[in-house]
Amino acid sequence: MTLDHFALDAGAMQLSGVVELARDGAFRSAKFSQFRLSPGDDARFEAQRSGDVLKLTVRGNNVDARPFLRSLGEGNGNGRCRARVRGGVL
């Protein structure tokens, strides 16, 4: 199943694009032509599932992910987050 006009507007965070789900409703992939975590962001976002791995790709002219990264440590009481982040600037 494909959601051709998926859009999310959650305050400063905004995204719009296409989401693809498997027949059982499991997430398969997403391509967002508009992706903003903070005001002023100008980026695109892609997510692709392959088995147990979820590959995330962000491309753009300007992305301020600091508020999002800070929020990863909130809510579990100890300020820790289990995540492996690898990135680079092209």
Buried (B, 14 or more C-beta within 10 A) or exposed (E): EEEEEBEEEEEBBBBBBBBBBEEEEEEBBBBBEBBBBBEEBEBBBBBBBEEEEEEEEBEEEEBBBEEEEEEBEEEEEEEEBEEEEEEEEE
